[in-house]
Amino acid sequence: ARGRELGYPTANLHVPDRHAVPANGVYAAFAGTEGEFRPAVVNIGSRPTFGPGSVTVEAHLIDFDGTLYGSSLDLRFVTRLRNERRFESIAVLVDQIARDVEQAKVVLAGLEA
């Protein structure tokens, strides 16, 4: 629910052990469910701004207003946008997420999943 509180809801994903996960960081990707792919920003890491934690994979589907609970999500990574880092405040983090989303839109424009 934290992503929703920040204005960027995310699907928090369970990754089966047999699947490879890219290095911690923020990625432009396409996220697909039921054969429909949408532009996304994916964060892989321990969310250091909020304190120590385990590594998670979470995807924000850009301009998506729906529910993904109980759905499988297929991620197709396009490029790494930046390293994971700790931010000095939640406001600075939200500003960076906005820049990440805009950068992902540019990177993914005109591409197909």
Buried (B, 14 or more C-beta within 10 A) or exposed (E): EEBEEBEBBBBEBEEEEEEEEEEBBBBBBBBBBEEEBBBBBBBBBBBEBEEEEEEBBBBBBBEBEEEBEEEEBEBBEBEBBEEBEEBEEEEEBBEBBEEBBEBBBEBBEEEEB
